[in-house]
Amino acid sequence: MRINVSGYHFETPLRVLERHPSTLLGDRLRRAPFYDRERGEFFFDRHRPSFEAIFIYYQRGGRLRRPEPVPDDVFLDELVFYELEPDAIDEYRRSEGHSTEQITWPANATLRRIWMIFEFPETSRLAFVVGRRKQEELGNVVVKGLGLEDKDEDKD
């Protein structure tokens, strides 16, 4: 089977991909829309460096390893696009330091909004300001705890 990812070609026996039947490439029906009859290949206009690692995963199994120059969010988007097994994605997330625990959101909308402000600084401008302030306060506590604060020796 021939796969073209943004101009770079990969070839593998079909049986290798079919070892992962729940994935995009392993499922005949899900990969069918990407087939280019004129070229006799499957074409994906996707991130090629990420696919190289995904292709190795298909061929050898085992752990997913993000290529060094590829940003984590880009690689994760590609894993989701190719619909790799959830267990493999969770293992990758753990290896990169992501938390895989399920978050229980507060049922009350107001409490949920307040909680998000304190826990997720990327969700709003207010959350960013609050998160920044929490970082500054933590920094001050550490500096004081280590005895590194500026001491004004001119005081009488």
N, C-alpha and C positions, 0 to 999 in steps of 0.2 A: 504494500500500500504506500502510495506517495502522498506526502503532506507538504504543502507550501505555506510557510509562515512568513509573510511580508518579504517574499522573494528568496528565502532560504529554504532549501529542500531537505526533507527528512524521509527516509524510507524504512519501513519495518514490515514484517509479516503481519497480516491481519489478526492472527491468533494472539499476538502479543497484546494488541489493544483490547481484544475480547476477553482477556483475563480480568479486565475492569469493566464489566458490563453496565454498571450504574453510572459511568462517566460519559461525557459528551463523545469522546472518540471511541469508546468501547461499545456504544449503542448504535447499531446500524441506522435506526430511524432518526436519531437525534443528530448524527453527523451528516446525513443525506443532504440537507439544504446547502452544505458547504462544498458539495462536489461540483467541480468545473469539468463538464463533459469535453469541451474543446481540448483541454490540456491533460485530461485523464488524471486529475489529482484533486485533493481536497485543499481548498484555499482558505486561509485565515489571515485577515489583516489585523494581526495582534502583535504583542511585544515579543520579538524574537529571542532576546537573551533569557527571558523568563521561560519561554517554551523549551529551550535547550534543556533546562533543569527538569521540566515536566516530562519531556521525552525520555530522559534518563530514568525517571520514576517509572514510566510505563515499561521500559525495557528491563530494568533490574529490580524494580520494587524497592522496598525499604523506605528510608527517610527521604523527605523532600529537602533539598538544600538550595537556599536562595543564592544565586550568583552574587558575588561581592559587590559589583557596581549597581545592582538592581535595588531600588528603594523597596522597603518592606511593603508599603501600601500597593505599589504596582504589582509586585509578585503575588500578593494576596488576591488582588483583583483577577489576575490570570488564573489562579487556582480555582476561584469561584466560577469564572467563565467556562473553564474546561470541565466543571462539575466533578472535580476529584472527590473521592470518598470523604465524608465528614470526619472519619477517624484520622485520616492522613492530614487533613487541614488542621484539625485540633492538635495533633502532634507537632505540626510545623509551628503553630501559634505558641505552644508551650516552649518549644526550642528557641523561639525568638523573644521569650519573656512576656508574652501576652497572657492575660488571665482568661481561662476558659470557663470560669464559674458563671453560673446563671445569676443574673442580677434580678432581685425581686423589687420591682418598682412600688413606691407607695401608691395605694389605691386612690387616695385623695389627690385631686389635681393640684391644689395649692401646695400641699406637702411635697408632691413629686417635683414641682417647679423649684421650690426652695432647695430640695435635696440635689437636684441637677446643678444648681448654681454653685454649690459647695464641692461637688464631686467631679463635675465635667466642665472645666474652664473653657472648652472650645464650643460650648453650646450657645453662648450669647456674650455680648459685650460686658454686661454686668458680671456674669460668671468669670470672665477673664480678669476683670478688675479684682474681684474677691479672691480668685486663685492667686493672683500676683501678690496681693496683700498677705495671704497665708504664707507664701514663700518667703516674703520679707521678714515676717514675724518668726518663722522657723529659723531663718538665718541668724537673726538677732539672738535667739535662745542658744543656738550652737556657739556663736561667738562668745557670748557671756559664759556659757558652760565651760568653754576651753580657756577662759581667761584672756581672750585676745582683744577685748574691747579697748578703745583708746582711753588712756588715762591722762587726764589733764594735770600735769605736775605743777602748774602755776597756781593752783587753787591754794588758798590759805586757810 
